[in-house]
Amino acid sequence: MIRDVAFGQFFPGKSIIHRVDPRAKIIMLTAFLIIIFCTFNYLSLLLVTLFTATFIALSGVPVKFYFKSLKVIVFIVLITSVLNMFYGTGDPIWEWGILKITLNGINRAIFITVRIICLILASSCLTFTTSPTDLTDALERLMKPLNKIHFPVHEIAMMMSLALRFVPTLLEETDKITQAQKARGADMESGNIFQRIKSFIPILIPLFVSAFRRAYDLATAMECRCYRGGNGRTRMKIIHMTKTDVISFCILGFIICGVVLCNIFVTAAI
């Protein structure tokens, strides 16, 4: 499963989403994540789902990579959905002892599941269509006003970008270490939960050593290239807002208005 994780990877392309300014994509993603949790009826939830599917189609990234990004959270989504089914109020549809399933609980489970899936897919769309360099520049530009209070904007943006960049690298390293330990006879699939946790120690220790080694090599490489932070640095590629960004903001504005109107005029489902 680890080798199939696609979250954090960048897929070069020339789609409409690739051409959108990275600052606009970050702002739109932030607004969209807020809107996702403001869906209080099925019509607004459908609107958000269609918006997510449209952006996935326009990104030009194969759909299978989006499904790969969901593999990691499938278990979490299932557990969350099942738990929410038992937290509803109203007349029970099914009841056994202290456990009961109501129509309200089923609605809660559906809403939570769709919201989490849309959240992961929208976040994956950003990382799939934005290179780490563009993402760093966009974060730095957006946080630039914080320089006035001596906030280390460039350093924070660089750390966030590097952390995102090394997600697939560390996952690949984890998979290699796991396969190597299994080849040496390590048993990681049998026993109780405590034995399974203990069996992961031979994986975690080499993984931490490898992560620190990669961090040290990266720091050495940056020092050899005379990296001294953001002061006085220039950029080969200057990002600018274009008509595509304005159109994207307008589309997002229509989605926000649609969700708000649905919440006002449609009876809440939960």
Contacts in CASP RR format, 6 or more apart in sequence:
PFRMAT RR
TARGET T0000
AUTHOR 0000-0000-0000
METHOD contacts of the structure
MODEL  1
MIRDVAFGQFFPGKSIIHRVDPRAKIIMLTAFLIIIFCTFNYLSLLLVTL
FTATFIALSGVPVKFYFKSLKVIVFIVLITSVLNMFYGTGDPIWEWGILK
ITLNGINRAIFITVRIICLILASSCLTFTTSPTDLTDALERLMKPLNKIH
FPVHEIAMMMSLALRFVPTLLEETDKITQAQKARGADMESGNIFQRIKSF
IPILIPLFVSAFRRAYDLATAMECRCYRGGNGRTRMKIIHMTKTDVISFC
ILGFIICGVVLCNIFVTAAI
1 71 0 8 1.000
1 72 0 8 1.000
2 171 0 8 1.000
2 172 0 8 1.000
2 174 0 8 1.000
2 175 0 8 1.000
2 178 0 8 1.000
3 171 0 8 1.000
3 172 0 8 1.000
3 175 0 8 1.000
4 68 0 8 1.000
4 71 0 8 1.000
5 68 0 8 1.000
5 69 0 8 1.000
5 71 0 8 1.000
5 72 0 8 1.000
5 168 0 8 1.000
5 171 0 8 1.000
6 65 0 8 1.000
6 66 0 8 1.000
6 68 0 8 1.000
6 69 0 8 1.000
6 124 0 8 1.000
6 128 0 8 1.000
6 168 0 8 1.000
7 68 0 8 1.000
7 69 0 8 1.000
7 72 0 8 1.000
7 120 0 8 1.000
7 123 0 8 1.000
7 124 0 8 1.000
7 127 0 8 1.000
7 167 0 8 1.000
7 168 0 8 1.000
8 124 0 8 1.000
8 127 0 8 1.000
8 128 0 8 1.000
8 164 0 8 1.000
8 165 0 8 1.000
8 167 0 8 1.000
8 168 0 8 1.000
9 65 0 8 1.000
9 127 0 8 1.000
9 128 0 8 1.000
9 168 0 8 1.000
10 127 0 8 1.000
10 128 0 8 1.000
10 129 0 8 1.000
10 130 0 8 1.000
10 131 0 8 1.000
10 132 0 8 1.000
11 61 0 8 1.000
11 65 0 8 1.000
11 128 0 8 1.000
11 129 0 8 1.000
12 18 0 8 1.000
12 131 0 8 1.000
13 60 0 8 1.000
13 129 0 8 1.000
15 58 0 8 1.000
15 59 0 8 1.000
15 60 0 8 1.000
15 61 0 8 1.000
15 129 0 8 1.000
16 58 0 8 1.000
16 244 0 8 1.000
17 25 0 8 1.000
17 55 0 8 1.000
17 58 0 8 1.000
17 59 0 8 1.000
17 60 0 8 1.000
17 125 0 8 1.000
17 129 0 8 1.000
18 59 0 8 1.000
18 60 0 8 1.000
18 129 0 8 1.000
19 242 0 8 1.000
19 244 0 8 1.000
20 129 0 8 1.000
20 244 0 8 1.000
20 245 0 8 1.000
20 248 0 8 1.000
21 138 0 8 1.000
21 239 0 8 1.000
21 240 0 8 1.000
21 241 0 8 1.000
21 242 0 8 1.000
21 244 0 8 1.000
21 245 0 8 1.000
22 130 0 8 1.000
22 134 0 8 1.000
22 135 0 8 1.000
22 137 0 8 1.000
22 138 0 8 1.000
22 239 0 8 1.000
23 138 0 8 1.000
23 141 0 8 1.000
23 142 0 8 1.000
23 239 0 8 1.000
23 241 0 8 1.000
24 241 0 8 1.000
24 245 0 8 1.000
24 248 0 8 1.000
24 249 0 8 1.000
25 126 0 8 1.000
25 129 0 8 1.000
25 130 0 8 1.000
25 138 0 8 1.000
26 126 0 8 1.000
26 135 0 8 1.000
26 138 0 8 1.000
26 139 0 8 1.000
26 142 0 8 1.000
27 142 0 8 1.000
27 249 0 8 1.000
28 248 0 8 1.000
28 249 0 8 1.000
28 252 0 8 1.000
29 122 0 8 1.000
29 123 0 8 1.000
29 125 0 8 1.000
29 126 0 8 1.000
31 252 0 8 1.000
31 256 0 8 1.000
32 48 0 8 1.000
32 51 0 8 1.000
32 122 0 8 1.000
32 252 0 8 1.000
32 255 0 8 1.000
33 119 0 8 1.000
33 122 0 8 1.000
33 123 0 8 1.000
35 48 0 8 1.000
35 255 0 8 1.000
35 256 0 8 1.000
35 259 0 8 1.000
36 48 0 8 1.000
36 115 0 8 1.000
36 118 0 8 1.000
36 119 0 8 1.000
36 122 0 8 1.000
37 115 0 8 1.000
38 44 0 8 1.000
38 259 0 8 1.000
38 260 0 8 1.000
38 263 0 8 1.000
39 45 0 8 1.000
39 47 0 8 1.000
39 48 0 8 1.000
39 111 0 8 1.000
39 115 0 8 1.000
39 259 0 8 1.000
39 262 0 8 1.000
39 263 0 8 1.000
40 263 0 8 1.000
40 268 0 8 1.000
40 269 0 8 1.000
40 270 0 8 1.000
41 262 0 8 1.000
41 263 0 8 1.000
41 266 0 8 1.000
41 267 0 8 1.000
41 268 0 8 1.000
41 269 0 8 1.000
42 269 0 8 1.000
43 262 0 8 1.000
43 266 0 8 1.000
44 258 0 8 1.000
44 259 0 8 1.000
44 262 0 8 1.000
44 263 0 8 1.000
44 266 0 8 1.000
45 111 0 8 1.000
45 114 0 8 1.000
45 115 0 8 1.000
47 255 0 8 1.000
47 258 0 8 1.000
47 259 0 8 1.000
47 262 0 8 1.000
48 114 0 8 1.000
48 118 0 8 1.000
48 255 0 8 1.000
48 259 0 8 1.000
49 114 0 8 1.000
49 118 0 8 1.000
51 255 0 8 1.000
52 118 0 8 1.000
52 121 0 8 1.000
52 122 0 8 1.000
55 122 0 8 1.000
55 125 0 8 1.000
56 63 0 8 1.000
56 66 0 8 1.000
56 121 0 8 1.000
56 125 0 8 1.000
59 125 0 8 1.000
59 128 0 8 1.000
59 129 0 8 1.000
61 125 0 8 1.000
61 128 0 8 1.000
61 129 0 8 1.000
65 124 0 8 1.000
65 128 0 8 1.000
66 121 0 8 1.000
66 124 0 8 1.000
66 125 0 8 1.000
66 128 0 8 1.000
69 120 0 8 1.000
69 121 0 8 1.000
69 124 0 8 1.000
70 117 0 8 1.000
70 120 0 8 1.000
70 121 0 8 1.000
73 116 0 8 1.000
73 120 0 8 1.000
76 116 0 8 1.000
77 113 0 8 1.000
77 116 0 8 1.000
77 117 0 8 1.000
80 112 0 8 1.000
80 113 0 8 1.000
80 116 0 8 1.000
81 109 0 8 1.000
81 110 0 8 1.000
81 112 0 8 1.000
81 113 0 8 1.000
82 109 0 8 1.000
84 105 0 8 1.000
84 108 0 8 1.000
84 109 0 8 1.000
84 112 0 8 1.000
85 101 0 8 1.000
85 105 0 8 1.000
85 106 0 8 1.000
85 108 0 8 1.000
85 109 0 8 1.000
86 99 0 8 1.000
86 100 0 8 1.000
86 101 0 8 1.000
86 105 0 8 1.000
87 105 0 8 1.000
87 108 0 8 1.000
88 102 0 8 1.000
88 104 0 8 1.000
88 105 0 8 1.000
88 108 0 8 1.000
89 102 0 8 1.000
89 104 0 8 1.000
89 105 0 8 1.000
90 102 0 8 1.000
90 103 0 8 1.000
90 104 0 8 1.000
91 102 0 8 1.000
91 103 0 8 1.000
92 100 0 8 1.000
92 101 0 8 1.000
92 102 0 8 1.000
93 101 0 8 1.000
93 102 0 8 1.000
93 103 0 8 1.000
93 106 0 8 1.000
94 100 0 8 1.000
94 101 0 8 1.000
95 101 0 8 1.000
104 270 0 8 1.000
105 270 0 8 1.000
107 269 0 8 1.000
107 270 0 8 1.000
108 270 0 8 1.000
111 269 0 8 1.000
111 270 0 8 1.000
126 135 0 8 1.000
127 135 0 8 1.000
127 164 0 8 1.000
130 138 0 8 1.000
132 161 0 8 1.000
132 162 0 8 1.000
132 164 0 8 1.000
132 165 0 8 1.000
133 161 0 8 1.000
133 237 0 8 1.000
134 237 0 8 1.000
134 239 0 8 1.000
135 160 0 8 1.000
135 161 0 8 1.000
135 164 0 8 1.000
136 157 0 8 1.000
136 158 0 8 1.000
136 160 0 8 1.000
136 161 0 8 1.000
137 157 0 8 1.000
137 235 0 8 1.000
137 237 0 8 1.000
137 239 0 8 1.000
138 239 0 8 1.000
139 156 0 8 1.000
139 157 0 8 1.000
139 160 0 8 1.000
139 161 0 8 1.000
140 153 0 8 1.000
140 154 0 8 1.000
140 157 0 8 1.000
141 239 0 8 1.000
143 151 0 8 1.000
143 153 0 8 1.000
143 156 0 8 1.000
143 157 0 8 1.000
144 153 0 8 1.000
146 153 0 8 1.000
147 153 0 8 1.000
154 229 0 8 1.000
154 230 0 8 1.000
154 233 0 8 1.000
155 229 0 8 1.000
155 230 0 8 1.000
158 229 0 8 1.000
162 218 0 8 1.000
166 211 0 8 1.000
166 214 0 8 1.000
169 214 0 8 1.000
170 207 0 8 1.000
170 211 0 8 1.000
173 207 0 8 1.000
173 210 0 8 1.000
173 211 0 8 1.000
174 203 0 8 1.000
174 207 0 8 1.000
177 203 0 8 1.000
177 206 0 8 1.000
177 207 0 8 1.000
177 210 0 8 1.000
178 188 0 8 1.000
178 203 0 8 1.000
181 188 0 8 1.000
181 202 0 8 1.000
181 203 0 8 1.000
182 188 0 8 1.000
186 199 0 8 1.000
186 202 0 8 1.000
187 199 0 8 1.000
188 196 0 8 1.000
188 199 0 8 1.000
188 200 0 8 1.000
188 203 0 8 1.000
189 196 0 8 1.000
END
